[in-house]
Amino acid sequence: MPSTASPRSTTAWVLTALVLAEVVSAVEATMIFAALRVFYKEFGDPVAVGWAVTAFLLVAAASASVCARLGDMYGRRKLLLIVLVFAFAGSLVSAFATGVAGVVAGRAIQGMAGAVMPLCFGLVREKLPSARVPFGIGVVSAAAFVSGGLAIFMGGVIIDHLHWHWIFYTGAATAVIAWLAVMAWVPKSAPAAAREPVDILGAVLLVPGITALLLAMSQLKVWGWGDVRTLSLLLGGVVVLAVWVWHELRTPAPLIDVRLFGQRQLALANLAVVLLAMGAMQSGVVLSLLLQQPTWTGVGLGLSATLAGLVLAPPMMLAVFAGPGCGVMASRHGARAPALLACAMLVVGWVGLALAHASLPIVVAAVILQGGALAVAYAATPMLIVEVAPLHRTSEVTGVSSVIRYVSNAVGSQVVAVLLARATVSDPAHGTAQYPAPSAFGLTLWVIALLCVAALVVTWALPRRQAASRAAGDSEGRPVIDLLSDRGRPAPTVQP
């Protein structure tokens, strides 16, 4: 059925609550990066400290798929409130920890926040007027993009002036504020018309399959490709996920309806997510290194960390306008239009970087261009998915897309690391450090540019708005995409 606005809550209040919830997710995920240096010094075990990041990632991937689906079945608002309680509890566990084991345990509990984004997307679809759904998704996406960057900055300020425990106190405080806002401003979800049995076996197979793949990727730098642990986890993860797909195709009430992902727009949108996560979304690592690498290496601009941060900051601020603007464009022309625009801008930005990464003005211009484009892409890809997702499975489908992004991002980070390490330079006069050689940097930039070109081709192949309307159906058999308005007026219903 079409989403309708609650008489007790305006769109603005609902969006405010969901934005606050997404801030919790971003704070939990990224603020810890500012504390890693202090953890290395205080705990003296880089491998154990690395688990403070890995534990969160593993639980977040599982939560994004399983909890998102449970939200579709038992009420997204209820599950969002539960997830925020876990985020609060995990923050306190880490805050009161006296050793690295306690920090890691708390981070694992915090990982439940991985379900926040898909649950928020589902609530946008459920609670906002149909005409405001794309705008709402753009606002939530922009909140995730911007708050992730700001959380790292806030974490740095806390580390410089307070004890590292305050990072987790801050996370707990944001969780309390978000919980109260969701409780007050987001109306209760209507119960499902027919509650399906929980596919326990589907959950049992999905979680370890995803965990095995992500664990192999996260530990690759420590173990290496040829290590039996890496190969065992990769092979085991693939086998378990293959069995999971077989089970989901056979069960009458699957946890994740795998057949949905054969729908043309969903399949192409998720393929675009894979390409962007492996390429353009690696920009933080690649561009930060490019800006700060010493000039004597033959590549790099030799900026300080502060100046590099100032160069990389404007794109993050652009997301404040890019997300909602993307929603307006999607409301009028469909999500394919902003997705195409984003991919075209990414191609121009990364090709420009590959051709002229020795010029600071050109690099700054390209960084701003591709950063703004990435903000648009970050908002447009979930819009593409929500356009054709069945209403009663919105959080499920966007949650699986989040997992796909997690895995692809992990793979992409390893690919970039291998490319940058392909050739290195060093100079005894400047110490023992080794840096990527000009040829390695050039290859990396061209590979990312080609991945952006591939994403542009995939996005171009997306069905146009009218075609998508005929292909998709919601829980009542009506096309989902015609729930989105055109210039504020309801789009005509197209019978399947």
N, C-alpha and C positions, 0 to 999 in steps of 0.2 A: 504494500500500500504506500501511497505517497507520504513523505514525511510532512508533519505539520508542526507549527509552532505551538508551544504550550501557552495557554492563556495566563499562566502565573509567572512566566519568565520571558523576557525579551531575548532576541538574538544576541544582543550585546552582552548580557549577563551570562548566558550560556557559554559564549565564546571566551569571556574573561575567565570563567572557571576552567575551561578546557586548556586555555593557554597556561594558566598557573600549574595545571597538572603536567603539561608538557615541559614546563620549566623544571619540575622535579626530575623528570626523566633525563633532561640534559645535564642538570647539576650532578646527578648520581653518576652519569656516564663519563663526564669529561673533567670535572673539577680535580679529580685525583691526579691527573697528569702533572699538575703544578707541584704536587707533593712527592713525586717519584724520587727526585734527587735527594730530598731529605730522608726518605725511607731507606735509600741505598746507604746513606751515611749512618743512620741510626740502627738499622737492623743488620747491615753488613752481609746480606744474602740477596744478590740480584735476582736469582731464580725464584726465590720465595716471594720477593716483592713483585716480580712479574705476574705472579698468580693473583695479585690484587686486581689486575686488569683482566686477566684471563677468566677468573671465576665469575666476574660480572658478565662478561661477554657470553659465556656458555649458558648461564641461567637466563640471560636476557633473550637469547635466541629461542630457547625452549618456551619461555613465557609468551613471547610474541605470537607463537603459533597456537599453543594449547589454551592459554588464558583468553586470547582473543576469541577463539571458537566458543569457549564456555560463556563468554560475555554475550555472544550471539544467542546462545541457548537459554541462559538464565538471567539475562539483564546486564547490559553493558555498564550502566551506572553502578550497579552492585559490585561487579568485578573491578571496576576502576577504583572504587573506595577500598576494596580489599587489597588491591595492588599497592595503593598508597600507604596502607597500614604496614605492609611488608617493607616498603621503602623507608618508612620512619623507623621501624624496628631494626633494619639492617644498619641504618646510619648510627643508631645508638650503640649497637654492638661494636662497630668499628671505632666510635668515639671513645668508648670506655676500655678499648683494648690496650693492653700493655705490651703486646708482642705482635709479630707479623701474622701469626696464626689467627689471632682474633680479628685483625683487620681483614684478612682474606675471608673469614667466615661471614663477617658483616657485609663485605662486598658481594658475596654470593647471594645473600638474602636481598640486598639492594637490586640485584639483577632482575627481580620480579618486575621492576619498572620498565623492562623491555616491552611489556604489553600496553603501556600507556598510549603510545601513538596509534596503533590500530584500534584500540578502544575509543580513543577520541575521534578518529575518523568515522567510526560507526555511530557515535553519538551525534556528530555533525549531521550525518545523513538522517538520523532518527528524529532529532529535535528541531532542526532549523527548517524554515520554509523552503520548498524545493528551489525557489529562485535564488536562495542564498547559500546553497550547498557548496558550489565551487568556491565562492568567496570564503566561506568558513574553512574549507580545507586549505586554502591558500594562507589564511591567517595562522592556523595551527602549524602548518609546515614552516612558515616564516619564524614562528616562535621557537620551533625546534632548531632551526638553522642558526638563528641569532643567539639564543640563550646558550647553545653549546660553546660558541666562541667566547661569550661574556663570562661563562663559568670558569674557563681556563684563566682568564684575566683576574677574576675575583679570587680564584684559588692562589694565584701568584701573590696578590695583595695580602691574603691571609697568611701565607707561608712567610712572607717578609716581615710581618708585624705581630703575628700571633703563633700559637702552637698549632701543629698539624691537626690536632683533635678538632679544631674549630671548623675545618672543612666538613667534617661529618655532623657537627652541631648545626651548621648551616643547612646541610641536606635534610636533617630532621625537621628544622624549622619550616623550610619550604614545603615539606610533605604535610605538616600540620595545616599550614595556610591553604594549600591546595585541597586537602580533604574537607575542610570547613566550607570552602567555596563550592566544591562539587555538591556537597550535602545541601547547601542553601540554594544554589542557583540552577542546578541541573535537575529537571523533573524526573521522577521515577520512570524506569523503562516499563513498557507494557509487557506483561508476561507472554511468552510464546504461545501461539494458538495450539500447537501440538508439540509437546516437549519430547524430543527424541531421546532414546537411551544413550548414555555416554559410551563412546567407542574406546573402552579402556585399552584394548590391545593396540589400537591405532596410536594412542598416546605413548604406550610402553615402547613401541617400535620407533616412533618419530624422534623422541627426545635423545636416546643414545646415538641414533644415526647422525643427527645434526651435531651432537656434542663431539663425536669422534672426528668428524671432518674439521670442525673449528679448533679442536685441541691439537690436531696434527699441524694445522696452519700456524697456530700461535706458538708452538714449540719448535717450529722448523729451524729457526736461527740457532737454537741450542742443540738440537739433535742432528739436523742435516737431512737431505733427501734420501740418502742411502741407509739411514738407520732403520733397524728392524721395527722400532716403535712407530716411526713415521709411516712406513709402508703398511704395517698392520692396522693402524688407525684409519688410514685412507681406504684401504681395501675393505676393512670391516665396516666403515661408515657407508660406503657405496653399497655393499651387500645388504646391510640392514635397511637402508632406504629403498632399495629395490624390492625387498620383501614387504616393506611398508606400503609401497605403491600397489603391489599385487593385492595386499589385504584390503586397502581402501577401495579398490575397483570392485571387489567382490562383496563387501559388506553392504547391507541395505541402508544403514545409517552411519556413514563414515564420519570420523572426526574432521577430516579435511576432504572435501569433495574434489578429488583429483581431476575429474572430468571437466570441471569448470575451466581449468587452465589450458584446455584444448581450444577454448573459444578464441577466435583470432585476435581480438584486441587485447585480451588478458595475456595471451602468449607473447605477443609482440611487445607489449608494455613491460613485461617482466624481462624479456630479452634485452630491451633498452636499459633496464635497471642493471642487469649484469654488466653490460658494456660500459656504462657510466661509472659503476662502482669500481671496476677494474682499472679504469682510465682516469677520467676527469676528477673523480672523488679522491684520488691520490695527490691532489694538488697541494695540500698542506705540507706534506713531507718534501715533495719535489721542489716546490717554489721556495719554501723556507731555506732549503739547502742551496738552491741557486742564488738566492739573494745574499746569503751569508758566507758562501765559500770564498776563500782568499783569491784575489786576482792573480797571484803568481801561479796558480794552477792552470791558467789558460782558459778557464771558464768560471763564472761566478762574479759577483759584483762587490764582494768584500764589505757588505753593510754589517753594522752591529745588530744584535738581536732586537734591540728596541726599534731601530729604523726599519728592520725587516717586518716587525710587527705592525708598524705604521703603514707600510705598503700593503700588507695583507688585510688590514682592518676595513677599508672602505667597502670591499665586496660584501662583507658581513652586514654592514649597515644597509647596503642596497636591498638586502633580503626583506627589510621592514616594508619596503614598497613593492618589491618584486612578487612576494607571495600573494597579497591581496590583489595586485594588478593582474597577476596570472589568473586568479579566480574570476575577475571581471571579464577577461578575454575568453576564458573557458565558458562562462555563462552565455556569451553571445555567439561564439563560433565553435564551441566544443574544445575539449582539452588537447586535441591534436595540434591546434594552432600554436599555443604557447610552447608545447613540447618541441615542435619543429623549430620555432624561433630560438629556443634555448640551445638545441643541438647545433643549429647553424652558427650561433654566436660562439659556442665552444670550439667548433672547427676553426673559425677565424682566429680565435684567441690562441689556441695551441699551435696552429700552423705558424702564426706570427712569432710565438716563442721559439719554435724550432728553427725558424729562419733567422731571427735577429735577437738572440738572448744575450748578446754582449752589450747592448745599448740600454742604459737605465730607463730613459723615457719610454722606449718601446716596450720594455718589460713591464713597467708600471701600467701602461695603457692596456697591455694584454692581460695582466693580472686582474685589473678592474673589470675588463670585458668578460673574461672567462668566469670570474667570481660571481658577477651578476647573473650570468647565464646559468651557472650551477645552482644559484638560489631559485631561478625560475624552474629549472629541471627538477629540483627537489620538491617543488610544489606541484608541478604538472604531472609527474608520473603517478602519484596516488590518485589524482583526478581522473586519469585515464582508466585506472582500475575501478574506481568507484562508479564511473559512468555505466559500466556494464555488469558490475557485481550484483547478484541478487540481494535485495534489501536485508533479508534475514541472515545473510552470510557476509556482510560487508567487513566486519572486523576480522573474520577468518581469512578472507582473501587478502586484505591489506596486511594482516599479520604474517602470512606466508611470504608475501612480497618483502617484508622487512627481513625475514630470515634469509631470503635469497640475496638481499643486499649485504647482510652481515657476512655470509660465506664468500660472496664475490669480492667484497672489500678486503677480506683476509687473503684471498688468492692474489688480488691485485697488489697488495702490499709486498708480498713475496716476489712477485714478478718484477716490480720496480726495484726491489733490493738486489735481485740478481742482475738486472740490466745495469744498475749503477755500479755494481762491483765488477762488471765485465772487464774494465780497464781502470787502473788507478795511477795516481801520480803522488810523489812525495819528494821532499827536499830536506836533507839534514840540517840546512841552515834555518829551517822553520820548524824544526822538531821532528818527531817520529810519525806524526799523523799521516794517514793516507786518505786521499780524496778521489772522487770520481774524475776520470780523465775527460777531456772535451768530447772525445768520441763516444764515451759511455753516456754522458749527459745528452748529447745530440740524439743518440739512438733512443734513449728513454723518452725524450720529448716527441720524437716522431711516432713512436709506438702509441703514446697517449693520443696524439693527433689522429692517428689511423683508427683507434678505438672510437673516437668522437665521430669520425666519418661514418663508421659502421653503425653507430647509434642513430645518426641522421638518416641513413638509408632505411633502417628498421622503422624509425618513426614515420618516414614518408610512406611506408607500406601499410601503416595503420589505416583502417577503414575510415572514410569520411563520416561526418556526423550522421547523415541520413542512412548510410549503409550500416553503421553500428546500431542504429535504432531498430533496424529490421532483424539484426542478429541476436540482440540481447533480450532477456526476459527476467522480470523480477518474480517475487514469490507468488504473485497473482497472475503470472503469465503475460503481463504487459511489459513493453520495452522499458528498461530502466532509464535509458538515456533521455527519454522524453519527459522524465521527471525534472530535468534541468531546464531552466527557462531560457528564452531568447529575448534579450532586451527587456527583461522584467515581466514578459507575458508567458503564460504556460505554453509549452510547445505542443503542437497537435499530436494526438495519440496515433501511433502507427500500429496496426494490428499485425501480429506475427503471422 
